[in-house]
């Protein structure tokens, strides 16, 4: 006996998506266009007000629910949140606050505490869950351990500097039952256009905004097993070391100049940043898999 409580039964809600780290609603707009209902989580009160205004009709129709506050595993009613001049860099993580000093200092504010498992019990389990909350993604994955059903697919922002974080993410995703993974370059998404389908089967042409997380499910790939996905990340981390923001190359004037020339010629970020998508291979609705190389 492990001593762990048995996972709770919970309904999987096929037309529900969680947007965890909603920012300005870039991803919620896509999920709504696809025909999903959305529960959007955001800790920055200014961004919450912006989303409330942007999605006023969807909120009134019950298609979008805004949850204000920061996700926590503690018992306090509030959480210390650090707002940053780069609004995508808001965080509750001390590690991220330290990283963010390279651009500017953060402002500490107290925000409502959000207990993720409680929200899941209220809404049912979403079919897809996007998680991007700057250093605290693991809190959401840990909450999924409490339930028998998990989303058909999830995405998390991968770590850029610490390999042990990548290993921990994959270990948790495997523990949750996911066995197929996609390593998705995020730097190419802004401004791109996707031809896909809505939930009702109608065609959808959608152009992604700046800071969008982009497609999910059958619209991403190739889908790899765990070993192939980790091998892919080893190449990504090599690129981080060679030409990333903290590389020796980027610390020199000539290196920064060469990097800028490469960016302009290739018209894509170098080395960029990545999300990890995870799904189950034994689900009939799981995406089509491709062998990794």
VOMI-336442 format. One record per residue (C-alpha): residue number from 1; residue in one letter; y, z, x. Coordinates in nm, 2 decimals. Layout:
<i:NUM | aa:a | north:Y | up:Z | east:X>
...
This chain:
<i:1 | aa:x | north:0.00 | up:0.00 | east:0.00>
<i:2 | aa:x | north:0.34 | up:-0.10 | east:0.14>
<i:3 | aa:x | north:0.53 | up:0.15 | east:-0.07>
<i:4 | aa:x | north:0.77 | up:-0.12 | east:-0.19>
<i:5 | aa:x | north:0.84 | up:-0.14 | east:-0.56>
<i:6 | aa:x | north:0.69 | up:-0.43 | east:-0.75>
<i:7 | aa:x | north:0.93 | up:-0.72 | east:-0.80>
<i:8 | aa:x | north:1.09 | up:-0.73 | east:-1.15>
<i:9 | aa:x | north:1.01 | up:-1.01 | east:-1.39>
<i:10 | aa:x | north:1.32 | up:-1.22 | east:-1.47>
<i:11 | aa:x | north:1.39 | up:-1.55 | east:-1.65>
<i:12 | aa:x | north:1.47 | up:-1.86 | east:-1.45>
<i:13 | aa:x | north:1.76 | up:-2.03 | east:-1.62>
<i:14 | aa:x | north:1.74 | up:-2.40 | east:-1.54>
<i:15 | aa:x | north:2.10 | up:-2.49 | east:-1.63>
<i:16 | aa:x | north:2.26 | up:-2.21 | east:-1.43>
<i:17 | aa:x | north:2.40 | up:-2.22 | east:-1.07>
<i:18 | aa:x | north:2.55 | up:-1.93 | east:-0.87>
<i:19 | aa:x | north:2.85 | up:-2.02 | east:-0.65>
<i:20 | aa:x | north:2.87 | up:-1.73 | east:-0.41>
<i:21 | aa:x | north:3.19 | up:-1.76 | east:-0.22>
<i:22 | aa:x | north:3.38 | up:-1.98 | east:-0.47>
<i:23 | aa:x | north:3.70 | up:-2.02 | east:-0.26>
<i:24 | aa:x | north:3.92 | up:-2.26 | east:-0.46>
<i:25 | aa:x | north:3.64 | up:-2.38 | east:-0.68>
<i:26 | aa:x | north:3.55 | up:-2.69 | east:-0.48>
<i:27 | aa:x | north:3.18 | up:-2.64 | east:-0.54>
<i:28 | aa:x | north:3.20 | up:-2.50 | east:-0.89>
<i:29 | aa:x | north:3.38 | up:-2.83 | east:-0.99>
<i:30 | aa:x | north:3.07 | up:-3.02 | east:-0.87>
<i:31 | aa:x | north:2.82 | up:-2.80 | east:-1.04>
<i:32 | aa:x | north:3.02 | up:-2.82 | east:-1.36>
<i:33 | aa:x | north:3.04 | up:-3.20 | east:-1.33>
<i:34 | aa:x | north:2.66 | up:-3.21 | east:-1.29>
<i:35 | aa:x | north:2.63 | up:-3.03 | east:-1.63>
<i:36 | aa:x | north:2.54 | up:-2.68 | east:-1.50>
<i:37 | aa:x | north:2.68 | up:-2.35 | east:-1.62>
<i:38 | aa:x | north:2.83 | up:-2.16 | east:-1.32>
<i:39 | aa:x | north:2.87 | up:-1.79 | east:-1.22>
<i:40 | aa:x | north:3.13 | up:-1.80 | east:-0.94>
<i:41 | aa:x | north:3.18 | up:-1.50 | east:-0.71>
<i:42 | aa:x | north:3.51 | up:-1.46 | east:-0.51>
<i:43 | aa:x | north:3.66 | up:-1.15 | east:-0.33>
<i:44 | aa:x | north:4.01 | up:-1.29 | east:-0.27>
<i:45 | aa:x | north:4.22 | up:-1.20 | east:-0.57>
<i:46 | aa:x | north:4.46 | up:-1.48 | east:-0.51>
<i:47 | aa:x | north:4.18 | up:-1.73 | east:-0.51>
<i:48 | aa:x | north:4.03 | up:-1.57 | east:-0.82>
<i:49 | aa:x | north:4.36 | up:-1.63 | east:-1.00>
<i:50 | aa:x | north:4.37 | up:-1.99 | east:-0.88>
<i:51 | aa:x | north:4.02 | up:-2.05 | east:-1.01>
<i:52 | aa:x | north:4.10 | up:-1.89 | east:-1.34>
<i:53 | aa:x | north:4.39 | up:-2.13 | east:-1.38>
<i:54 | aa:x | north:4.19 | up:-2.43 | east:-1.26>
<i:55 | aa:x | north:3.89 | up:-2.37 | east:-1.48>
<i:56 | aa:x | north:4.06 | up:-2.21 | east:-1.79>
<i:57 | aa:x | north:3.89 | up:-2.45 | east:-2.03>
<i:58 | aa:x | north:3.55 | up:-2.41 | east:-1.88>
<i:59 | aa:x | north:3.59 | up:-2.03 | east:-1.88>
<i:60 | aa:x | north:3.70 | up:-2.04 | east:-2.25>
<i:61 | aa:x | north:3.39 | up:-2.26 | east:-2.33>
<i:62 | aa:x | north:3.16 | up:-2.01 | east:-2.15>
<i:63 | aa:x | north:3.06 | up:-2.27 | east:-1.89>
<i:64 | aa:x | north:3.20 | up:-2.07 | east:-1.60>
<i:65 | aa:x | north:3.21 | up:-1.70 | east:-1.54>
<i:66 | aa:x | north:3.43 | up:-1.56 | east:-1.26>
<i:67 | aa:x | north:3.32 | up:-1.25 | east:-1.08>
<i:68 | aa:x | north:3.59 | up:-1.09 | east:-0.88>
<i:69 | aa:x | north:3.50 | up:-0.87 | east:-0.58>
<i:70 | aa:x | north:3.28 | up:-0.85 | east:-0.27>
<i:71 | aa:x | north:2.91 | up:-0.82 | east:-0.27>
<i:72 | aa:x | north:2.78 | up:-0.50 | east:-0.12>
<i:73 | aa:x | north:2.47 | up:-0.29 | east:-0.09>
<i:74 | aa:x | north:2.67 | up:0.04 | east:-0.09>
<i:75 | aa:x | north:2.75 | up:0.28 | east:-0.37>
<i:76 | aa:x | north:3.13 | up:0.29 | east:-0.34>
<i:77 | aa:x | north:3.33 | up:0.13 | east:-0.62>
<i:78 | aa:x | north:3.54 | up:-0.07 | east:-0.38>
<i:79 | aa:x | north:3.48 | up:-0.27 | east:-0.06>
<i:80 | aa:x | north:3.70 | up:-0.33 | east:0.24>
<i:81 | aa:x | north:3.78 | up:-0.70 | east:0.25>
<i:82 | aa:x | north:3.97 | up:-0.88 | east:0.52>
<i:83 | aa:x | north:4.19 | up:-1.17 | east:0.40>
<i:84 | aa:x | north:4.28 | up:-1.43 | east:0.66>
<i:85 | aa:x | north:4.55 | up:-1.70 | east:0.68>
<i:86 | aa:x | north:4.26 | up:-1.95 | east:0.68>
<i:87 | aa:x | north:4.14 | up:-1.87 | east:0.33>
<i:88 | aa:x | north:3.79 | up:-1.98 | east:0.40>
<i:89 | aa:x | north:3.76 | up:-1.70 | east:0.66>
<i:90 | aa:x | north:3.79 | up:-1.40 | east:0.43>
<i:91 | aa:x | north:3.51 | up:-1.15 | east:0.50>
<i:92 | aa:x | north:3.37 | up:-0.80 | east:0.48>
<i:93 | aa:x | north:3.20 | up:-0.84 | east:0.82>
<i:94 | aa:x | north:3.35 | up:-0.66 | east:1.12>
<i:95 | aa:x | north:3.18 | up:-0.93 | east:1.34>
<i:96 | aa:x | north:3.36 | up:-1.21 | east:1.16>
<i:97 | aa:x | north:3.69 | up:-1.02 | east:1.17>
<i:98 | aa:x | north:3.66 | up:-1.01 | east:1.55>
<i:99 | aa:x | north:3.58 | up:-1.38 | east:1.56>
<i:100 | aa:x | north:3.88 | up:-1.46 | east:1.34>
<i:101 | aa:x | north:4.12 | up:-1.31 | east:1.58>
<i:102 | aa:x | north:4.10 | up:-1.64 | east:1.78>
<i:103 | aa:x | north:4.33 | up:-1.79 | east:1.51>
<i:104 | aa:x | north:4.51 | up:-1.49 | east:1.36>
<i:105 | aa:x | north:4.47 | up:-1.13 | east:1.25>
<i:106 | aa:x | north:4.32 | up:-1.04 | east:0.91>
<i:107 | aa:x | north:4.47 | up:-0.82 | east:0.64>
<i:108 | aa:x | north:4.25 | up:-0.54 | east:0.51>
<i:109 | aa:x | north:4.25 | up:-0.48 | east:0.14>
<i:110 | aa:x | north:4.02 | up:-0.30 | east:-0.10>
<i:111 | aa:x | north:3.84 | up:-0.51 | east:-0.36>
<i:112 | aa:x | north:3.59 | up:-0.43 | east:-0.64>
<i:113 | aa:x | north:3.23 | up:-0.38 | east:-0.53>
<i:114 | aa:x | north:2.98 | up:-0.63 | east:-0.68>
<i:115 | aa:x | north:2.61 | up:-0.54 | east:-0.69>
<i:116 | aa:x | north:2.43 | up:-0.87 | east:-0.68>
<i:117 | aa:x | north:2.10 | up:-0.76 | east:-0.83>
<i:118 | aa:x | north:2.28 | up:-0.62 | east:-1.13>
<i:119 | aa:x | north:2.45 | up:-0.96 | east:-1.19>
<i:120 | aa:x | north:2.11 | up:-1.14 | east:-1.17>
<i:121 | aa:x | north:1.97 | up:-0.90 | east:-1.43>
<i:122 | aa:x | north:2.27 | up:-0.98 | east:-1.66>
<i:123 | aa:x | north:2.25 | up:-1.36 | east:-1.63>
<i:124 | aa:x | north:1.89 | up:-1.45 | east:-1.54>
<i:125 | aa:x | north:1.79 | up:-1.62 | east:-1.22>
<i:126 | aa:x | north:1.99 | up:-1.94 | east:-1.14>
<i:127 | aa:x | north:1.80 | up:-2.26 | east:-1.05>
<i:128 | aa:x | north:2.02 | up:-2.30 | east:-0.75>
<i:129 | aa:x | north:2.23 | up:-2.05 | east:-0.54>
<i:130 | aa:x | north:2.49 | up:-2.15 | east:-0.29>
<i:131 | aa:x | north:2.58 | up:-1.86 | east:-0.06>
<i:132 | aa:x | north:2.87 | up:-1.87 | east:0.18>
<i:133 | aa:x | north:3.05 | up:-1.54 | east:0.22>
<i:134 | aa:x | north:3.13 | up:-1.53 | east:0.59>
<i:135 | aa:x | north:2.87 | up:-1.30 | east:0.75>
<i:136 | aa:x | north:2.72 | up:-1.14 | east:0.44>
<i:137 | aa:x | north:2.49 | up:-1.41 | east:0.31>
<i:138 | aa:x | north:2.19 | up:-1.19 | east:0.39>
<i:139 | aa:x | north:2.29 | up:-0.94 | east:0.12>
<i:140 | aa:x | north:2.23 | up:-1.19 | east:-0.15>
<i:141 | aa:x | north:1.89 | up:-1.30 | east:-0.01>
<i:142 | aa:x | north:1.78 | up:-0.93 | east:0.02>
<i:143 | aa:x | north:1.87 | up:-0.88 | east:-0.35>
<i:144 | aa:x | north:1.63 | up:-1.16 | east:-0.44>
<i:145 | aa:x | north:1.34 | up:-0.96 | east:-0.31>
<i:146 | aa:x | north:1.38 | up:-0.74 | east:-0.61>
<i:147 | aa:x | north:1.26 | up:-1.01 | east:-0.85>
<i:148 | aa:x | north:0.95 | up:-1.21 | east:-0.91>
<i:149 | aa:x | north:1.13 | up:-1.54 | east:-0.97>
<i:150 | aa:x | north:1.37 | up:-1.68 | east:-0.72>
<i:151 | aa:x | north:1.60 | up:-1.99 | east:-0.74>
<i:152 | aa:x | north:1.43 | up:-2.32 | east:-0.70>
<i:153 | aa:x | north:1.65 | up:-2.38 | east:-0.40>
<i:154 | aa:x | north:1.92 | up:-2.19 | east:-0.21>
<i:155 | aa:x | north:2.17 | up:-2.27 | east:0.06>
<i:156 | aa:x | north:2.33 | up:-2.04 | east:0.32>
<i:157 | aa:x | north:2.58 | up:-2.10 | east:0.60>
<i:158 | aa:x | north:2.40 | up:-2.09 | east:0.93>
<i:159 | aa:x | north:2.53 | up:-1.88 | east:1.22>
<i:160 | aa:x | north:2.69 | up:-2.06 | east:1.51>
<i:161 | aa:x | north:2.68 | up:-1.82 | east:1.80>
<i:162 | aa:x | north:2.38 | up:-1.59 | east:1.77>
<i:163 | aa:x | north:2.03 | up:-1.73 | east:1.77>
<i:164 | aa:x | north:1.88 | up:-1.41 | east:1.64>
<i:165 | aa:x | north:2.07 | up:-1.46 | east:1.31>
<i:166 | aa:x | north:1.91 | up:-1.80 | east:1.27>
<i:167 | aa:x | north:1.57 | up:-1.65 | east:1.32>
<i:168 | aa:x | north:1.65 | up:-1.37 | east:1.07>
<i:169 | aa:x | north:1.76 | up:-1.62 | east:0.81>
<i:170 | aa:x | north:1.44 | up:-1.82 | east:0.84>
<i:171 | aa:x | north:1.23 | up:-1.51 | east:0.83>
<i:172 | aa:x | north:1.40 | up:-1.39 | east:0.51>
<i:173 | aa:x | north:1.37 | up:-1.73 | east:0.35>
<i:174 | aa:x | north:1.00 | up:-1.75 | east:0.43>
<i:175 | aa:x | north:0.95 | up:-1.40 | east:0.29>
<i:176 | aa:x | north:1.12 | up:-1.52 | east:-0.03>
<i:177 | aa:x | north:0.86 | up:-1.79 | east:-0.06>
<i:178 | aa:x | north:1.05 | up:-2.09 | east:0.06>
<i:179 | aa:x | north:0.86 | up:-2.33 | east:0.29>
<i:180 | aa:x | north:1.08 | up:-2.64 | east:0.31>
<i:181 | aa:x | north:1.42 | up:-2.66 | east:0.47>
<i:182 | aa:x | north:1.71 | up:-2.90 | east:0.52>
<i:183 | aa:x | north:1.96 | up:-2.86 | east:0.80>
<i:184 | aa:x | north:2.28 | up:-3.01 | east:0.66>
<i:185 | aa:x | north:2.59 | up:-3.10 | east:0.86>
<i:186 | aa:x | north:2.89 | up:-2.97 | east:0.67>
<i:187 | aa:x | north:3.16 | up:-3.15 | east:0.86>
<i:188 | aa:x | north:3.08 | up:-3.49 | east:0.70>
<i:189 | aa:x | north:3.11 | up:-3.37 | east:0.34>
<i:190 | aa:x | north:3.48 | up:-3.36 | east:0.27>
<i:191 | aa:x | north:3.60 | up:-3.69 | east:0.14>
<i:192 | aa:x | north:3.25 | up:-3.83 | east:0.09>
<i:193 | aa:x | north:3.13 | up:-3.97 | east:-0.24>
<i:194 | aa:x | north:2.79 | up:-3.90 | east:-0.39>
<i:195 | aa:x | north:2.61 | up:-4.11 | east:-0.65>
<i:196 | aa:x | north:2.37 | up:-3.88 | east:-0.84>
<i:197 | aa:x | north:2.26 | up:-3.78 | east:-1.19>
<i:198 | aa:x | north:2.38 | up:-3.51 | east:-1.43>
<i:199 | aa:x | north:2.13 | up:-3.27 | east:-1.59>
<i:200 | aa:x | north:2.11 | up:-3.50 | east:-1.89>
<i:201 | aa:x | north:2.01 | up:-3.80 | east:-1.68>
<i:202 | aa:x | north:2.35 | up:-3.98 | east:-1.69>
<i:203 | aa:x | north:2.49 | up:-4.12 | east:-1.37>
<i:204 | aa:x | north:2.76 | up:-3.92 | east:-1.18>
<i:205 | aa:x | north:2.99 | up:-4.04 | east:-0.90>
<i:206 | aa:x | north:3.15 | up:-3.74 | east:-0.74>
<i:207 | aa:x | north:3.39 | up:-3.72 | east:-0.45>
<i:208 | aa:x | north:3.38 | up:-3.39 | east:-0.25>
<i:209 | aa:x | north:3.70 | up:-3.20 | east:-0.17>
<i:210 | aa:x | north:3.79 | up:-3.03 | east:0.15>
<i:211 | aa:x | north:3.58 | up:-2.72 | east:0.21>
<i:212 | aa:x | north:3.31 | up:-2.83 | east:-0.03>
<i:213 | aa:x | north:2.95 | up:-2.73 | east:0.05>
<i:214 | aa:x | north:2.83 | up:-3.06 | east:-0.10>
<i:215 | aa:x | north:2.51 | up:-3.17 | east:-0.26>
<i:216 | aa:x | north:2.19 | up:-2.97 | east:-0.31>
<i:217 | aa:x | north:1.83 | up:-3.01 | east:-0.42>
<i:218 | aa:x | north:1.70 | up:-3.37 | east:-0.42>
<i:219 | aa:x | north:2.04 | up:-3.49 | east:-0.30>
<i:220 | aa:x | north:2.00 | up:-3.34 | east:0.05>
<i:221 | aa:x | north:1.74 | up:-3.39 | east:0.32>
<i:222 | aa:x | north:1.53 | up:-3.47 | east:0.51>
<i:223 | aa:x | north:1.32 | up:-3.17 | east:0.41>
<i:224 | aa:x | north:1.13 | up:-3.01 | east:0.70>
<i:225 | aa:x | north:0.88 | up:-2.73 | east:0.75>
<i:226 | aa:x | north:1.00 | up:-2.41 | east:0.91>
<i:227 | aa:x | north:0.90 | up:-2.52 | east:1.27>
<i:228 | aa:x | north:1.07 | up:-2.86 | east:1.24>
<i:229 | aa:x | north:1.39 | up:-2.70 | east:1.10>
<i:230 | aa:x | north:1.41 | up:-2.44 | east:1.37>
<i:231 | aa:x | north:1.35 | up:-2.72 | east:1.63>
<i:232 | aa:x | north:1.65 | up:-2.90 | east:1.48>
<i:233 | aa:x | north:1.86 | up:-2.59 | east:1.51>
<i:234 | aa:x | north:1.77 | up:-2.56 | east:1.88>
<i:235 | aa:x | north:1.93 | up:-2.90 | east:1.93>
<i:236 | aa:x | north:2.23 | up:-2.78 | east:1.73>
<i:237 | aa:x | north:2.27 | up:-2.47 | east:1.94>
<i:238 | aa:x | north:2.25 | up:-2.68 | east:2.26>
<i:239 | aa:x | north:2.54 | up:-2.88 | east:2.12>
<i:240 | aa:x | north:2.73 | up:-2.56 | east:2.05>
<i:241 | aa:x | north:2.69 | up:-2.45 | east:2.41>
<i:242 | aa:x | north:2.79 | up:-2.79 | east:2.56>
<i:243 | aa:x | north:3.08 | up:-2.89 | east:2.34>
<i:244 | aa:x | north:3.14 | up:-2.61 | east:2.09>
<i:245 | aa:x | north:3.46 | up:-2.41 | east:2.05>
<i:246 | aa:x | north:3.35 | up:-2.15 | east:2.31>
<i:247 | aa:x | north:3.19 | up:-2.40 | east:2.56>
<i:248 | aa:x | north:3.31 | up:-2.44 | east:2.92>
<i:249 | aa:x | north:3.41 | up:-2.80 | east:2.84>
<i:250 | aa:x | north:3.65 | up:-2.69 | east:2.56>
<i:251 | aa:x | north:3.81 | up:-2.43 | east:2.79>
<i:252 | aa:x | north:3.96 | up:-2.70 | east:3.02>
<i:253 | aa:x | north:4.25 | up:-2.93 | east:2.95>
<i:254 | aa:x | north:4.05 | up:-3.25 | east:3.04>
<i:255 | aa:x | north:3.76 | up:-3.13 | east:2.83>
<i:256 | aa:x | north:3.97 | up:-3.07 | east:2.52>
<i:257 | aa:x | north:4.12 | up:-3.42 | east:2.57>
<i:258 | aa:x | north:3.78 | up:-3.58 | east:2.60>
<i:259 | aa:x | north:3.67 | up:-3.39 | east:2.29>
<i:260 | aa:x | north:3.97 | up:-3.51 | east:2.10>
<i:261 | aa:x | north:3.91 | up:-3.88 | east:2.20>
<i:262 | aa:x | north:3.54 | up:-3.85 | east:2.09>
<i:263 | aa:x | north:3.65 | up:-3.70 | east:1.75>
<i:264 | aa:x | north:3.89 | up:-3.99 | east:1.69>
<i:265 | aa:x | north:3.64 | up:-4.26 | east:1.79>
<i:266 | aa:x | north:3.34 | up:-4.12 | east:1.61>
<i:267 | aa:x | north:3.54 | up:-4.00 | east:1.31>
<i:268 | aa:x | north:3.32 | up:-3.70 | east:1.26>
<i:269 | aa:x | north:3.32 | up:-3.33 | east:1.38>
<i:270 | aa:x | north:3.16 | up:-3.25 | east:1.71>
<i:271 | aa:x | north:2.94 | up:-3.05 | east:1.70>
<i:272 | aa:x | north:3.03 | up:-2.95 | east:1.34>
<i:273 | aa:x | north:2.88 | up:-2.67 | east:1.14>
<i:274 | aa:x | north:2.57 | up:-2.64 | east:0.93>
<i:275 | aa:x | north:2.41 | up:-2.50 | east:0.61>
<i:276 | aa:x | north:2.05 | up:-2.43 | east:0.57>
<i:277 | aa:x | north:1.89 | up:-2.54 | east:0.23>
<i:278 | aa:x | north:1.56 | up:-2.39 | east:0.13>
<i:279 | aa:x | north:1.31 | up:-2.49 | east:-0.14>
<i:280 | aa:x | north:0.94 | up:-2.44 | east:-0.23>
<i:281 | aa:x | north:0.70 | up:-2.73 | east:-0.18>
<i:282 | aa:x | north:0.47 | up:-2.63 | east:-0.46>
<i:283 | aa:x | north:0.73 | up:-2.66 | east:-0.73>
<i:284 | aa:x | north:0.71 | up:-2.98 | east:-0.93>
<i:285 | aa:x | north:1.09 | up:-3.00 | east:-0.94>
<i:286 | aa:x | north:1.13 | up:-2.95 | east:-0.56>
<i:287 | aa:x | north:1.29 | up:-3.24 | east:-0.37>
<i:288 | aa:x | north:1.08 | up:-3.51 | east:-0.21>
<i:289 | aa:x | north:1.00 | up:-3.41 | east:0.15>
<i:290 | aa:x | north:1.03 | up:-3.61 | east:0.46>
<i:291 | aa:x | north:0.86 | up:-3.53 | east:0.79>
<i:292 | aa:x | north:1.09 | up:-3.39 | east:1.06>
<i:293 | aa:x | north:1.13 | up:-3.55 | east:1.40>
